[in-house]
Amino acid sequence: TDIQVNIDDIRKLLINPIDRKYKKRFTIKVGQHIKIIHSDEIECFYSENKATYIHTSGNRNYLIDNSLEHWNEQLDPEQFFRVNRTYIVHINSIKDIVSYTNSRLQLKLHNYDEAEIIVSRERVKDFKNWIE
């Protein structure tokens, strides 16, 4: 059989994950203006009423395009972690980690306190490895 090989596909598979470029800047339309937010300014991404938002260290919320699934693929996994279906948090935004019911963890962030952020039970082990 004749198998057609695409060199670019092979290259993508072989690329060292360290060489992968993650999104560091986000552009957000605010009225007639376009605001640039650097990934270090982001405390968390969250989803609410089928929309996705960024919460910044400046304690502001911005509506952004695309889903949490989309952004999860674009973000540096050393900096960001998807703790449950609703939140992706930045490592530097975590102020406190508290044991919670059913072997889960509750996160307290520096500025975001609009809702409880609970690390889902199935992600607790990965989360603990991530924060090490």
Backbone as XML, in Angstrom:
<?xml version="1.0"?>
<chain id="A" units="angstrom">
  <residue number="1" name="THR">
    <atom name="N" x="0.836" y="-1.190" z="0.000"/>
    <atom name="CA" x="0.000" y="0.000" z="0.000"/>
    <atom name="C" x="0.877" y="1.249" z="0.000"/>
  </residue>
  <residue number="2" name="ASP">
    <atom name="N" x="0.351" y="2.254" z="-0.629"/>
    <atom name="CA" x="1.092" y="3.507" z="-0.748"/>
    <atom name="C" x="0.573" y="4.497" z="0.294"/>
  </residue>
  <residue number="3" name="ILE">
    <atom name="N" x="1.380" y="4.785" z="1.311"/>
    <atom name="CA" x="0.983" y="5.714" z="2.371"/>
    <atom name="C" x="1.598" y="7.067" z="2.073"/>
  </residue>
  <residue number="4" name="GLN">
    <atom name="N" x="0.723" y="8.062" z="2.027"/>
    <atom name="CA" x="1.216" y="9.404" z="1.766"/>
    <atom name="C" x="1.600" y="10.065" z="3.097"/>
  </residue>
  <residue number="5" name="VAL">
    <atom name="N" x="2.806" y="10.583" z="3.167"/>
    <atom name="CA" x="3.307" y="11.171" z="4.402"/>
    <atom name="C" x="3.441" y="12.682" z="4.223"/>
  </residue>
  <residue number="6" name="ASN">
    <atom name="N" x="2.853" y="13.396" z="5.178"/>
    <atom name="CA" x="2.959" y="14.842" z="5.161"/>
    <atom name="C" x="4.037" y="15.237" z="6.168"/>
  </residue>
  <residue number="7" name="ILE">
    <atom name="N" x="5.129" y="15.809" z="5.682"/>
    <atom name="CA" x="6.269" y="16.173" z="6.523"/>
    <atom name="C" x="5.853" y="17.153" z="7.623"/>
  </residue>
  <residue number="8" name="ASP">
    <atom name="N" x="4.965" y="18.109" z="7.301"/>
    <atom name="CA" x="4.518" y="19.066" z="8.320"/>
    <atom name="C" x="3.796" y="18.372" z="9.469"/>
  </residue>
  <residue number="9" name="ASP">
    <atom name="N" x="2.989" y="17.359" z="9.139"/>
    <atom name="CA" x="2.285" y="16.611" z="10.186"/>
    <atom name="C" x="3.277" y="15.905" z="11.100"/>
  </residue>
  <residue number="10" name="ILE">
    <atom name="N" x="4.297" y="15.311" z="10.511"/>
    <atom name="CA" x="5.315" y="14.618" z="11.303"/>
    <atom name="C" x="6.072" y="15.627" z="12.160"/>
  </residue>
  <residue number="11" name="ARG">
    <atom name="N" x="6.396" y="16.760" z="11.576"/>
    <atom name="CA" x="7.125" y="17.797" z="12.311"/>
    <atom name="C" x="6.323" y="18.254" z="13.530"/>
  </residue>
  <residue number="12" name="LYS">
    <atom name="N" x="5.006" y="18.448" z="13.356"/>
    <atom name="CA" x="4.155" y="18.865" z="14.473"/>
    <atom name="C" x="4.185" y="17.826" z="15.593"/>
  </residue>
  <residue number="13" name="LEU">
    <atom name="N" x="4.209" y="16.558" z="15.224"/>
    <atom name="CA" x="4.238" y="15.496" z="16.235"/>
    <atom name="C" x="5.567" y="15.454" z="16.974"/>
  </residue>
  <residue number="14" name="LEU">
    <atom name="N" x="6.629" y="15.819" z="16.280"/>
    <atom name="CA" x="7.959" y="15.714" z="16.868"/>
    <atom name="C" x="8.424" y="16.964" z="17.603"/>
  </residue>
  <residue number="15" name="ILE">
    <atom name="N" x="7.701" y="18.065" z="17.406"/>
    <atom name="CA" x="8.131" y="19.327" z="18.031"/>
    <atom name="C" x="8.198" y="19.154" z="19.541"/>
  </residue>
  <residue number="16" name="ASN">
    <atom name="N" x="9.287" y="19.605" z="20.076"/>
    <atom name="CA" x="9.489" y="19.565" z="21.514"/>
    <atom name="C" x="8.463" y="20.498" z="22.166"/>
  </residue>
  <residue number="17" name="PRO">
    <atom name="N" x="7.738" y="20.019" z="23.196"/>
    <atom name="CA" x="6.729" y="20.873" z="23.843"/>
    <atom name="C" x="7.316" y="22.182" z="24.369"/>
  </residue>
  <residue number="18" name="ILE">
    <atom name="N" x="8.606" y="22.199" z="24.689"/>
    <atom name="CA" x="9.244" y="23.415" z="25.176"/>
    <atom name="C" x="9.239" y="24.486" z="24.079"/>
  </residue>
  <residue number="19" name="ASP">
    <atom name="N" x="9.290" y="24.051" z="22.823"/>
    <atom name="CA" x="9.298" y="24.991" z="21.704"/>
    <atom name="C" x="7.915" y="25.546" z="21.387"/>
  </residue>
  <residue number="20" name="ARG">
    <atom name="N" x="6.893" y="24.972" z="21.988"/>
    <atom name="CA" x="5.531" y="25.388" z="21.688"/>
    <atom name="C" x="5.315" y="26.818" z="22.162"/>
  </residue>
  <residue number="21" name="LYS">
    <atom name="N" x="4.676" y="27.596" z="21.334"/>
    <atom name="CA" x="4.408" y="28.993" z="21.661"/>
    <atom name="C" x="2.983" y="29.101" z="22.212"/>
  </residue>
  <residue number="22" name="TYR">
    <atom name="N" x="2.877" y="29.573" z="23.433"/>
    <atom name="CA" x="1.571" y="29.765" z="24.052"/>
    <atom name="C" x="1.184" y="31.237" z="23.977"/>
  </residue>
  <residue number="23" name="LYS">
    <atom name="N" x="-0.108" y="31.481" z="24.062"/>
    <atom name="CA" x="-0.623" y="32.847" z="23.953"/>
    <atom name="C" x="-0.218" y="33.650" z="25.179"/>
  </residue>
  <residue number="24" name="LYS">
    <atom name="N" x="0.395" y="34.806" z="24.936"/>
    <atom name="CA" x="0.857" y="35.657" z="26.031"/>
    <atom name="C" x="0.082" y="36.976" z="26.109"/>
  </residue>
  <residue number="25" name="ARG">
    <atom name="N" x="-0.573" y="37.353" z="25.002"/>
    <atom name="CA" x="-1.332" y="38.602" z="24.953"/>
    <atom name="C" x="-2.731" y="38.325" z="24.419"/>
  </residue>
  <residue number="26" name="PHE">
    <atom name="N" x="-3.671" y="39.039" z="24.975"/>
    <atom name="CA" x="-5.062" y="38.909" z="24.557"/>
    <atom name="C" x="-5.582" y="40.293" z="24.218"/>
  </residue>
  <residue number="27" name="THR">
    <atom name="N" x="-6.253" y="40.410" z="23.084"/>
    <atom name="CA" x="-6.841" y="41.694" z="22.708"/>
    <atom name="C" x="-8.339" y="41.617" z="22.964"/>
  </residue>
  <residue number="28" name="ILE">
    <atom name="N" x="-8.837" y="42.650" z="23.613"/>
    <atom name="CA" x="-10.233" y="42.684" z="24.013"/>
    <atom name="C" x="-10.831" y="43.995" z="23.557"/>
  </residue>
  <residue number="29" name="LYS">
    <atom name="N" x="-11.993" y="43.887" z="22.924"/>
    <atom name="CA" x="-12.680" y="45.092" z="22.450"/>
    <atom name="C" x="-13.508" y="45.653" z="23.598"/>
  </residue>
  <residue number="30" name="VAL">
    <atom name="N" x="-13.227" y="46.903" z="23.943"/>
    <atom name="CA" x="-13.979" y="47.605" z="24.987"/>
    <atom name="C" x="-14.551" y="48.855" z="24.337"/>
  </residue>
  <residue number="31" name="GLY">
    <atom name="N" x="-15.826" y="48.791" z="23.979"/>
    <atom name="CA" x="-16.442" y="49.900" z="23.239"/>
    <atom name="C" x="-15.734" y="50.052" z="21.899"/>
  </residue>
  <residue number="32" name="GLN">
    <atom name="N" x="-15.209" y="51.247" z="21.629"/>
    <atom name="CA" x="-14.478" y="51.508" z="20.388"/>
    <atom name="C" x="-12.983" y="51.214" z="20.529"/>
  </residue>
  <residue number="33" name="HIS">
    <atom name="N" x="-12.572" y="50.807" z="21.712"/>
    <atom name="CA" x="-11.147" y="50.615" z="22.000"/>
    <atom name="C" x="-10.761" y="49.139" z="21.988"/>
  </residue>
  <residue number="34" name="ILE">
    <atom name="N" x="-9.497" y="48.893" z="21.728"/>
    <atom name="CA" x="-8.959" y="47.543" z="21.823"/>
    <atom name="C" x="-7.927" y="47.557" z="22.939"/>
  </residue>
  <residue number="35" name="LYS">
    <atom name="N" x="-8.159" y="46.731" z="23.928"/>
    <atom name="CA" x="-7.277" y="46.672" z="25.097"/>
    <atom name="C" x="-6.391" y="45.437" z="24.976"/>
  </residue>
  <residue number="36" name="ILE">
    <atom name="N" x="-5.119" y="45.579" z="25.321"/>
    <atom name="CA" x="-4.192" y="44.452" z="25.313"/>
    <atom name="C" x="-3.980" y="44.006" z="26.753"/>
  </residue>
  <residue number="37" name="ILE">
    <atom name="N" x="-4.229" y="42.738" z="27.019"/>
    <atom name="CA" x="-4.027" y="42.187" z="28.356"/>
    <atom name="C" x="-2.975" y="41.096" z="28.259"/>
  </residue>
  <residue number="38" name="HIS">
    <atom name="N" x="-1.932" y="41.229" z="29.055"/>
    <atom name="CA" x="-0.857" y="40.239" z="29.077"/>
    <atom name="C" x="-1.288" y="39.074" z="29.972"/>
  </residue>
  <residue number="39" name="SER">
    <atom name="N" x="-0.841" y="37.880" z="29.655"/>
    <atom name="CA" x="-1.266" y="36.691" z="30.414"/>
    <atom name="C" x="-0.929" y="36.801" z="31.903"/>
  </residue>
  <residue number="40" name="ASP">
    <atom name="N" x="0.140" y="37.529" z="32.258"/>
    <atom name="CA" x="0.500" y="37.695" z="33.670"/>
    <atom name="C" x="-0.514" y="38.533" z="34.446"/>
  </residue>
  <residue number="41" name="GLU">
    <atom name="N" x="-1.335" y="39.300" z="33.723"/>
    <atom name="CA" x="-2.347" y="40.138" z="34.380"/>
    <atom name="C" x="-3.638" y="39.364" z="34.637"/>
  </residue>
  <residue number="42" name="ILE">
    <atom name="N" x="-3.723" y="38.133" z="34.142"/>
    <atom name="CA" x="-4.965" y="37.364" z="34.220"/>
    <atom name="C" x="-4.985" y="36.496" z="35.472"/>
  </residue>
  <residue number="43" name="GLU">
    <atom name="N" x="-6.025" y="36.667" z="36.282"/>
    <atom name="CA" x="-6.203" y="35.807" z="37.455"/>
    <atom name="C" x="-6.883" y="34.510" z="37.045"/>
  </residue>
  <residue number="44" name="CYS">
    <atom name="N" x="-7.924" y="34.645" z="36.240"/>
    <atom name="CA" x="-8.629" y="33.443" z="35.807"/>
    <atom name="C" x="-9.443" y="33.725" z="34.550"/>
  </residue>
  <residue number="45" name="PHE">
    <atom name="N" x="-9.779" y="32.635" z="33.880"/>
    <atom name="CA" x="-10.778" y="32.632" z="32.809"/>
    <atom name="C" x="-11.981" y="31.949" z="33.433"/>
  </residue>
  <residue number="46" name="TYR">
    <atom name="N" x="-13.162" y="32.437" z="33.140"/>
    <atom name="CA" x="-14.341" y="31.729" z="33.638"/>
    <atom name="C" x="-15.479" y="31.818" z="32.634"/>
  </residue>
  <residue number="47" name="SER">
    <atom name="N" x="-16.369" y="30.878" z="32.780"/>
    <atom name="CA" x="-17.494" y="30.815" z="31.871"/>
    <atom name="C" x="-18.764" y="31.047" z="32.687"/>
  </residue>
  <residue number="48" name="GLU">
    <atom name="N" x="-19.654" y="31.856" z="32.118"/>
    <atom name="CA" x="-20.891" y="32.204" z="32.813"/>
    <atom name="C" x="-21.950" y="32.510" z="31.760"/>
  </residue>
  <residue number="49" name="ASN">
    <atom name="N" x="-23.120" y="31.913" z="31.899"/>
    <atom name="CA" x="-24.218" y="32.124" z="30.945"/>
    <atom name="C" x="-23.765" y="31.946" z="29.495"/>
  </residue>
  <residue number="50" name="LYS">
    <atom name="N" x="-23.018" y="30.884" z="29.222"/>
    <atom name="CA" x="-22.544" y="30.527" z="27.879"/>
    <atom name="C" x="-21.582" y="31.562" z="27.280"/>
  </residue>
  <residue number="51" name="ALA">
    <atom name="N" x="-21.006" y="32.411" z="28.129"/>
    <atom name="CA" x="-20.006" y="33.378" z="27.667"/>
    <atom name="C" x="-18.723" y="33.123" z="28.447"/>
  </residue>
  <residue number="52" name="THR">
    <atom name="N" x="-17.594" y="33.581" z="27.888"/>
    <atom name="CA" x="-16.299" y="33.396" z="28.536"/>
    <atom name="C" x="-15.715" y="34.760" z="28.894"/>
  </residue>
  <residue number="53" name="TYR">
    <atom name="N" x="-15.143" y="34.826" z="30.087"/>
    <atom name="CA" x="-14.594" y="36.076" z="30.597"/>
    <atom name="C" x="-13.168" y="35.884" z="31.093"/>
  </residue>
  <residue number="54" name="ILE">
    <atom name="N" x="-12.424" y="37.002" z="31.114"/>
    <atom name="CA" x="-11.126" y="37.069" z="31.771"/>
    <atom name="C" x="-11.328" y="37.947" z="32.994"/>
  </residue>
  <residue number="55" name="HIS">
    <atom name="N" x="-10.797" y="37.518" z="34.139"/>
    <atom name="CA" x="-10.758" y="38.374" z="35.327"/>
    <atom name="C" x="-9.300" y="38.742" z="35.544"/>
  </residue>
  <residue number="56" name="THR">
    <atom name="N" x="-9.022" y="40.041" z="35.634"/>
    <atom name="CA" x="-7.634" y="40.497" z="35.719"/>
    <atom name="C" x="-7.227" y="40.810" z="37.162"/>
  </residue>
  <residue number="57" name="SER">
    <atom name="N" x="-5.915" y="40.920" z="37.348"/>
    <atom name="CA" x="-5.388" y="41.278" z="38.664"/>
    <atom name="C" x="-5.807" y="42.699" z="39.047"/>
  </residue>
  <residue number="58" name="GLY">
    <atom name="N" x="-6.220" y="43.491" z="38.065"/>
    <atom name="CA" x="-6.763" y="44.830" z="38.322"/>
    <atom name="C" x="-8.222" y="44.787" z="38.734"/>
  </residue>
  <residue number="59" name="ASN">
    <atom name="N" x="-8.725" y="43.566" z="38.976"/>
    <atom name="CA" x="-10.098" y="43.325" z="39.439"/>
    <atom name="C" x="-11.161" y="43.751" z="38.429"/>
  </residue>
  <residue number="60" name="ARG">
    <atom name="N" x="-10.877" y="43.514" z="37.139"/>
    <atom name="CA" x="-11.832" y="43.813" z="36.071"/>
    <atom name="C" x="-12.208" y="42.523" z="35.346"/>
  </residue>
  <residue number="61" name="ASN">
    <atom name="N" x="-13.421" y="42.487" z="34.831"/>
    <atom name="CA" x="-13.883" y="41.355" z="34.029"/>
    <atom name="C" x="-14.042" y="41.815" z="32.585"/>
  </residue>
  <residue number="62" name="TYR">
    <atom name="N" x="-13.575" y="40.981" z="31.661"/>
    <atom name="CA" x="-13.705" y="41.297" z="30.241"/>
    <atom name="C" x="-14.283" y="40.099" z="29.506"/>
  </residue>
  <residue number="63" name="LEU">
    <atom name="N" x="-15.279" y="40.359" z="28.703"/>
    <atom name="CA" x="-15.854" y="39.332" z="27.845"/>
    <atom name="C" x="-14.875" y="39.030" z="26.719"/>
  </residue>
  <residue number="64" name="ILE">
    <atom name="N" x="-14.620" y="37.752" z="26.460"/>
    <atom name="CA" x="-13.725" y="37.377" z="25.358"/>
    <atom name="C" x="-14.409" y="36.366" z="24.463"/>
  </residue>
  <residue number="65" name="ASP">
    <atom name="N" x="-13.902" y="36.270" z="23.243"/>
    <atom name="CA" x="-14.432" y="35.297" z="22.294"/>
    <atom name="C" x="-13.937" y="33.897" z="22.652"/>
  </residue>
  <residue number="66" name="ASN">
    <atom name="N" x="-14.620" y="32.907" z="22.145"/>
    <atom name="CA" x="-14.252" y="31.494" z="22.263"/>
    <atom name="C" x="-14.537" y="30.903" z="23.644"/>
  </residue>
  <residue number="67" name="SER">
    <atom name="N" x="-14.437" y="29.594" z="23.699"/>
    <atom name="CA" x="-14.798" y="28.841" z="24.902"/>
    <atom name="C" x="-13.580" y="28.598" z="25.784"/>
  </residue>
  <residue number="68" name="LEU">
    <atom name="N" x="-13.825" y="28.121" z="26.994"/>
    <atom name="CA" x="-12.724" y="27.737" z="27.886"/>
    <atom name="C" x="-11.891" y="26.624" z="27.251"/>
  </residue>
  <residue number="69" name="GLU">
    <atom name="N" x="-12.558" y="25.701" z="26.547"/>
    <atom name="CA" x="-11.836" y="24.612" z="25.867"/>
    <atom name="C" x="-10.818" y="25.196" z="24.887"/>
  </residue>
  <residue number="70" name="HIS">
    <atom name="N" x="-11.254" y="26.181" z="24.121"/>
    <atom name="CA" x="-10.368" y="26.830" z="23.148"/>
    <atom name="C" x="-9.164" y="27.449" z="23.859"/>
  </residue>
  <residue number="71" name="TRP">
    <atom name="N" x="-9.417" y="28.226" z="24.921"/>
    <atom name="CA" x="-8.325" y="28.922" z="25.607"/>
    <atom name="C" x="-7.414" y="27.955" z="26.336"/>
  </residue>
  <residue number="72" name="ASN">
    <atom name="N" x="-7.976" y="26.882" z="26.851"/>
    <atom name="CA" x="-7.162" y="25.893" z="27.567"/>
    <atom name="C" x="-6.045" y="25.351" z="26.681"/>
  </residue>
  <residue number="73" name="GLU">
    <atom name="N" x="-6.320" y="25.224" z="25.388"/>
    <atom name="CA" x="-5.311" y="24.742" z="24.432"/>
    <atom name="C" x="-4.247" y="25.798" z="24.140"/>
  </residue>
  <residue number="74" name="GLN">
    <atom name="N" x="-4.593" y="27.069" z="24.308"/>
    <atom name="CA" x="-3.709" y="28.179" z="23.943"/>
    <atom name="C" x="-2.800" y="28.638" z="25.084"/>
  </residue>
  <residue number="75" name="LEU">
    <atom name="N" x="-3.131" y="28.220" z="26.302"/>
    <atom name="CA" x="-2.438" y="28.741" z="27.484"/>
    <atom name="C" x="-1.287" y="27.855" z="27.923"/>
  </residue>
  <residue number="76" name="ASP">
    <atom name="N" x="-0.268" y="28.479" z="28.484"/>
    <atom name="CA" x="0.894" y="27.758" z="28.990"/>
    <atom name="C" x="0.475" y="26.924" z="30.206"/>
  </residue>
  <residue number="77" name="PRO">
    <atom name="N" x="0.614" y="25.594" z="30.115"/>
    <atom name="CA" x="0.164" y="24.732" z="31.217"/>
    <atom name="C" x="0.992" y="24.880" z="32.499"/>
  </residue>
  <residue number="78" name="GLU">
    <atom name="N" x="2.126" y="25.557" z="32.415"/>
    <atom name="CA" x="2.873" y="25.828" z="33.654"/>
    <atom name="C" x="2.259" y="27.004" z="34.404"/>
  </residue>
  <residue number="79" name="GLN">
    <atom name="N" x="1.571" y="27.873" z="33.673"/>
    <atom name="CA" x="0.973" y="29.070" z="34.271"/>
    <atom name="C" x="-0.513" y="28.906" z="34.595"/>
  </residue>
  <residue number="80" name="PHE">
    <atom name="N" x="-1.229" y="28.150" z="33.742"/>
    <atom name="CA" x="-2.684" y="28.052" z="33.865"/>
    <atom name="C" x="-3.136" y="26.606" z="34.051"/>
  </residue>
  <residue number="81" name="PHE">
    <atom name="N" x="-4.214" y="26.437" z="34.831"/>
    <atom name="CA" x="-4.752" y="25.102" z="35.073"/>
    <atom name="C" x="-6.271" y="25.160" z="35.049"/>
  </residue>
  <residue number="82" name="ARG">
    <atom name="N" x="-6.865" y="24.215" z="34.346"/>
    <atom name="CA" x="-8.329" y="24.114" z="34.292"/>
    <atom name="C" x="-8.792" y="23.332" z="35.517"/>
  </residue>
  <residue number="83" name="VAL">
    <atom name="N" x="-9.345" y="24.020" z="36.502"/>
    <atom name="CA" x="-9.698" y="23.377" z="37.768"/>
    <atom name="C" x="-11.059" y="22.687" z="37.743"/>
  </residue>
  <residue number="84" name="ASN">
    <atom name="N" x="-11.927" y="23.133" z="36.841"/>
    <atom name="CA" x="-13.254" y="22.513" z="36.700"/>
    <atom name="C" x="-13.863" y="22.986" z="35.369"/>
  </residue>
  <residue number="85" name="ARG">
    <atom name="N" x="-15.132" y="22.713" z="35.165"/>
    <atom name="CA" x="-15.755" y="23.077" z="33.884"/>
    <atom name="C" x="-15.885" y="24.584" z="33.697"/>
  </residue>
  <residue number="86" name="THR">
    <atom name="N" x="-15.792" y="25.340" z="34.789"/>
    <atom name="CA" x="-16.074" y="26.768" z="34.741"/>
    <atom name="C" x="-14.840" y="27.659" z="34.817"/>
  </residue>
  <residue number="87" name="TYR">
    <atom name="N" x="-13.736" y="27.160" z="35.378"/>
    <atom name="CA" x="-12.581" y="28.026" z="35.647"/>
    <atom name="C" x="-11.251" y="27.467" z="35.140"/>
  </residue>
  <residue number="88" name="ILE">
    <atom name="N" x="-10.427" y="28.406" z="34.646"/>
    <atom name="CA" x="-9.005" y="28.167" z="34.400"/>
    <atom name="C" x="-8.305" y="29.226" z="35.254"/>
  </residue>
  <residue number="89" name="VAL">
    <atom name="N" x="-7.395" y="28.806" z="36.141"/>
    <atom name="CA" x="-6.755" y="29.778" z="37.034"/>
    <atom name="C" x="-5.262" y="29.922" z="36.714"/>
  </residue>
  <residue number="90" name="HIS">
    <atom name="N" x="-4.733" y="31.110" z="37.022"/>
    <atom name="CA" x="-3.302" y="31.395" z="36.870"/>
    <atom name="C" x="-2.612" y="31.047" z="38.188"/>
  </residue>
  <residue number="91" name="ILE">
    <atom name="N" x="-1.478" y="30.395" z="38.118"/>
    <atom name="CA" x="-0.745" y="29.952" z="39.306"/>
    <atom name="C" x="-0.475" y="31.104" z="40.276"/>
  </residue>
  <residue number="92" name="ASN">
    <atom name="N" x="-0.140" y="32.284" z="39.759"/>
    <atom name="CA" x="0.203" y="33.412" z="40.634"/>
    <atom name="C" x="-1.007" y="34.091" z="41.266"/>
  </residue>
  <residue number="93" name="SER">
    <atom name="N" x="-2.200" y="33.708" z="40.837"/>
    <atom name="CA" x="-3.396" y="34.353" z="41.380"/>
    <atom name="C" x="-3.917" y="33.628" z="42.622"/>
  </residue>
  <residue number="94" name="ILE">
    <atom name="N" x="-3.366" y="32.456" z="42.921"/>
    <atom name="CA" x="-3.869" y="31.665" z="44.045"/>
    <atom name="C" x="-3.318" y="32.215" z="45.358"/>
  </residue>
  <residue number="95" name="LYS">
    <atom name="N" x="-4.240" y="32.655" z="46.221"/>
    <atom name="CA" x="-3.870" y="33.214" z="47.525"/>
    <atom name="C" x="-3.934" y="32.137" z="48.602"/>
  </residue>
  <residue number="96" name="ASP">
    <atom name="N" x="-4.921" y="31.227" z="48.490"/>
    <atom name="CA" x="-5.104" y="30.202" z="49.514"/>
    <atom name="C" x="-5.773" y="28.977" z="48.898"/>
  </residue>
  <residue number="97" name="ILE">
    <atom name="N" x="-5.442" y="27.812" z="49.457"/>
    <atom name="CA" x="-6.048" y="26.548" z="49.031"/>
    <atom name="C" x="-6.589" y="25.884" z="50.290"/>
  </residue>
  <residue number="98" name="VAL">
    <atom name="N" x="-7.884" y="25.591" z="50.294"/>
    <atom name="CA" x="-8.548" y="25.076" z="51.484"/>
    <atom name="C" x="-9.177" y="23.715" z="51.165"/>
  </residue>
  <residue number="99" name="SER">
    <atom name="N" x="-9.002" y="22.752" z="52.083"/>
    <atom name="CA" x="-9.674" y="21.456" z="51.914"/>
    <atom name="C" x="-11.181" y="21.688" z="51.925"/>
  </residue>
  <residue number="100" name="TYR">
    <atom name="N" x="-11.863" y="20.951" z="51.059"/>
    <atom name="CA" x="-13.296" y="21.139" z="50.868"/>
    <atom name="C" x="-13.952" y="19.763" z="50.898"/>
  </residue>
  <residue number="101" name="THR">
    <atom name="N" x="-15.264" y="19.719" z="50.949"/>
    <atom name="CA" x="-15.961" y="18.432" z="51.039"/>
    <atom name="C" x="-15.661" y="17.506" z="49.865"/>
  </residue>
  <residue number="102" name="ASN">
    <atom name="N" x="-15.842" y="16.213" z="50.073"/>
    <atom name="CA" x="-15.652" y="15.183" z="49.032"/>
    <atom name="C" x="-14.270" y="15.219" z="48.386"/>
  </residue>
  <residue number="103" name="SER">
    <atom name="N" x="-13.229" y="15.406" z="49.189"/>
    <atom name="CA" x="-11.830" y="15.380" z="48.714"/>
    <atom name="C" x="-11.525" y="16.464" z="47.673"/>
  </residue>
  <residue number="104" name="ARG">
    <atom name="N" x="-12.324" y="17.492" z="47.648"/>
    <atom name="CA" x="-12.067" y="18.584" z="46.704"/>
    <atom name="C" x="-11.281" y="19.695" z="47.397"/>
  </residue>
  <residue number="105" name="LEU">
    <atom name="N" x="-10.881" y="20.691" z="46.609"/>
    <atom name="CA" x="-10.154" y="21.843" z="47.151"/>
    <atom name="C" x="-10.877" y="23.118" z="46.746"/>
  </residue>
  <residue number="106" name="GLN">
    <atom name="N" x="-10.873" y="24.082" z="47.642"/>
    <atom name="CA" x="-11.427" y="25.392" z="47.314"/>
    <atom name="C" x="-10.263" y="26.358" z="47.166"/>
  </residue>
  <residue number="107" name="LEU">
    <atom name="N" x="-10.307" y="27.165" z="46.105"/>
    <atom name="CA" x="-9.249" y="28.139" z="45.858"/>
    <atom name="C" x="-9.738" y="29.539" z="46.198"/>
  </residue>
  <residue number="108" name="LYS">
    <atom name="N" x="-8.853" y="30.302" z="46.829"/>
    <atom name="CA" x="-9.106" y="31.725" z="47.056"/>
    <atom name="C" x="-8.084" y="32.460" z="46.204"/>
  </residue>
  <residue number="109" name="LEU">
    <atom name="N" x="-8.574" y="33.351" z="45.344"/>
    <atom name="CA" x="-7.679" y="34.137" z="44.499"/>
    <atom name="C" x="-7.477" y="35.515" z="45.121"/>
  </residue>
  <residue number="110" name="HIS">
    <atom name="N" x="-6.464" y="36.220" z="44.662"/>
    <atom name="CA" x="-6.149" y="37.528" z="45.231"/>
    <atom name="C" x="-7.289" y="38.527" z="45.055"/>
  </residue>
  <residue number="111" name="ASN">
    <atom name="N" x="-7.897" y="38.577" z="43.866"/>
    <atom name="CA" x="-8.930" y="39.584" z="43.597"/>
    <atom name="C" x="-10.303" y="39.007" z="43.283"/>
  </residue>
  <residue number="112" name="TYR">
    <atom name="N" x="-10.343" y="37.849" z="42.680"/>
    <atom name="CA" x="-11.639" y="37.298" z="42.266"/>
    <atom name="C" x="-12.336" y="36.659" z="43.456"/>
  </residue>
  <residue number="113" name="ASP">
    <atom name="N" x="-13.488" y="37.179" z="43.816"/>
    <atom name="CA" x="-14.243" y="36.563" z="44.914"/>
    <atom name="C" x="-15.740" y="36.561" z="44.614"/>
  </residue>
  <residue number="114" name="GLU">
    <atom name="N" x="-16.059" y="36.515" z="43.331"/>
    <atom name="CA" x="-17.460" y="36.586" z="42.917"/>
    <atom name="C" x="-18.187" y="35.256" z="43.074"/>
  </residue>
  <residue number="115" name="ALA">
    <atom name="N" x="-17.425" y="34.163" z="43.107"/>
    <atom name="CA" x="-18.031" y="32.838" z="43.274"/>
    <atom name="C" x="-16.974" y="31.911" z="43.833"/>
  </residue>
  <residue number="116" name="GLU">
    <atom name="N" x="-17.429" y="30.789" z="44.418"/>
    <atom name="CA" x="-16.473" y="29.804" z="44.919"/>
    <atom name="C" x="-15.786" y="29.126" z="43.745"/>
  </residue>
  <residue number="117" name="ILE">
    <atom name="N" x="-14.489" y="28.917" z="43.865"/>
    <atom name="CA" x="-13.758" y="28.161" z="42.853"/>
    <atom name="C" x="-13.332" y="26.854" z="43.511"/>
  </residue>
  <residue number="118" name="ILE">
    <atom name="N" x="-13.918" y="25.770" z="43.037"/>
    <atom name="CA" x="-13.669" y="24.446" z="43.608"/>
    <atom name="C" x="-12.933" y="23.595" z="42.578"/>
  </residue>
  <residue number="119" name="VAL">
    <atom name="N" x="-11.817" y="23.001" z="42.998"/>
    <atom name="CA" x="-11.111" y="22.070" z="42.114"/>
    <atom name="C" x="-11.920" y="20.776" z="42.131"/>
  </residue>
  <residue number="120" name="SER">
    <atom name="N" x="-12.379" y="20.344" z="40.961"/>
    <atom name="CA" x="-13.219" y="19.145" z="40.894"/>
    <atom name="C" x="-12.425" y="17.924" z="41.369"/>
  </residue>
  <residue number="121" name="ARG">
    <atom name="N" x="-13.135" y="16.962" z="41.925"/>
    <atom name="CA" x="-12.504" y="15.791" z="42.536"/>
    <atom name="C" x="-11.568" y="15.080" z="41.583"/>
  </residue>
  <residue number="122" name="GLU">
    <atom name="N" x="-11.990" y="14.952" z="40.307"/>
    <atom name="CA" x="-11.150" y="14.231" z="39.333"/>
    <atom name="C" x="-9.911" y="15.022" z="38.917"/>
  </residue>
  <residue number="123" name="ARG">
    <atom name="N" x="-9.849" y="16.303" z="39.267"/>
    <atom name="CA" x="-8.680" y="17.111" z="38.896"/>
    <atom name="C" x="-7.765" y="17.439" z="40.071"/>
  </residue>
  <residue number="124" name="VAL">
    <atom name="N" x="-8.151" y="17.039" z="41.276"/>
    <atom name="CA" x="-7.369" y="17.376" z="42.475"/>
    <atom name="C" x="-5.944" y="16.828" z="42.386"/>
  </residue>
  <residue number="125" name="LYS">
    <atom name="N" x="-5.788" y="15.590" z="41.984"/>
    <atom name="CA" x="-4.454" y="14.979" z="41.915"/>
    <atom name="C" x="-3.566" y="15.732" z="40.915"/>
  </residue>
  <residue number="126" name="ASP">
    <atom name="N" x="-4.092" y="15.996" z="39.723"/>
    <atom name="CA" x="-3.344" y="16.750" z="38.715"/>
    <atom name="C" x="-3.033" y="18.160" z="39.209"/>
  </residue>
  <residue number="127" name="PHE">
    <atom name="N" x="-4.002" y="18.761" z="39.904"/>
    <atom name="CA" x="-3.801" y="20.115" z="40.425"/>
    <atom name="C" x="-2.647" y="20.129" z="41.427"/>
  </residue>
  <residue number="128" name="LYS">
    <atom name="N" x="-2.629" y="19.152" z="42.337"/>
    <atom name="CA" x="-1.563" y="19.092" z="43.343"/>
    <atom name="C" x="-0.207" y="18.893" z="42.676"/>
  </residue>
  <residue number="129" name="ASN">
    <atom name="N" x="-0.155" y="18.087" z="41.620"/>
    <atom name="CA" x="1.102" y="17.922" z="40.866"/>
    <atom name="C" x="1.494" y="19.232" z="40.193"/>
  </residue>
  <residue number="130" name="TRP">
    <atom name="N" x="0.491" y="19.952" z="39.675"/>
    <atom name="CA" x="0.746" y="21.207" z="38.958"/>
    <atom name="C" x="1.348" y="22.261" z="39.887"/>
  </residue>
  <residue number="131" name="ILE">
    <atom name="N" x="0.858" y="22.345" z="41.129"/>
    <atom name="CA" x="1.340" y="23.411" z="42.026"/>
    <atom name="C" x="2.700" y="23.067" z="42.662"/>
  </residue>
  <residue number="132" name="GLU">
    <atom name="N" x="3.160" y="21.842" z="42.526"/>
    <atom name="CA" x="4.463" y="21.453" z="43.100"/>
    <atom name="C" x="5.601" y="22.188" z="42.423"/>
  </residue>
</chain>
